[in-house]
């Protein structure tokens, strides 16, 4: 078993995504969420029409 302390953890490199790229990713995610919501709404209407 290994112990990781803050000094060792501070030496671990990790990528930093520029803020512009973070905003682009968030915007793309939000757009997909809106599309998914719209498709789920359509699916619900189709299910209701199917059983009517």
C-alpha positions as CSV (number, residue, x, y, z in Angstrom):
1,X,0.0,0.0,0.0
2,X,1.3,3.4,-0.9
3,X,0.9,6.7,1.0
4,X,0.5,9.9,-1.0
5,X,1.2,13.1,0.8
6,X,0.7,16.6,-0.4
7,X,4.3,17.1,-1.4
8,X,4.2,14.0,-3.6
9,X,0.8,15.0,-5.0
10,X,2.2,18.5,-5.8
11,X,4.7,16.9,-8.1
12,X,2.1,15.1,-10.2
13,X,1.7,16.9,-13.6
14,X,-1.8,17.4,-14.9
15,X,-3.1,19.1,-18.0
16,X,-4.6,22.6,-17.7
17,X,-7.3,23.3,-20.3
18,X,-7.4,26.9,-21.3
19,X,-10.5,28.8,-20.2
20,X,-11.6,29.4,-23.8
21,X,-11.5,25.7,-24.5
22,X,-13.4,24.9,-21.2
23,X,-16.1,27.4,-22.2
24,X,-16.4,25.7,-25.7
25,X,-16.7,22.3,-24.0
26,X,-19.4,23.5,-21.6
27,X,-21.3,25.2,-24.5
28,X,-21.2,22.0,-26.6
29,X,-22.3,19.9,-23.6
30,X,-25.2,22.3,-23.0
31,X,-26.3,22.1,-26.6
32,X,-26.3,18.3,-26.5
33,X,-28.3,18.4,-23.3
34,X,-30.9,20.6,-25.0
35,X,-31.1,18.3,-28.0
36,X,-31.5,15.3,-25.7
37,X,-34.3,17.0,-23.9
38,X,-36.0,17.8,-27.1
39,X,-35.7,14.3,-28.3
40,X,-37.0,12.9,-25.0
41,X,-40.0,15.2,-25.4
42,X,-40.7,14.0,-28.9
43,X,-40.3,10.4,-27.7
44,X,-42.9,11.0,-25.0
45,X,-45.3,12.5,-27.5
46,X,-44.8,9.5,-29.8
47,X,-45.5,7.1,-27.0
48,X,-48.7,8.9,-26.1
49,X,-49.8,8.9,-29.7
50,X,-49.0,5.3,-30.1
51,X,-51.3,4.3,-27.2
52,X,-54.1,6.7,-28.2
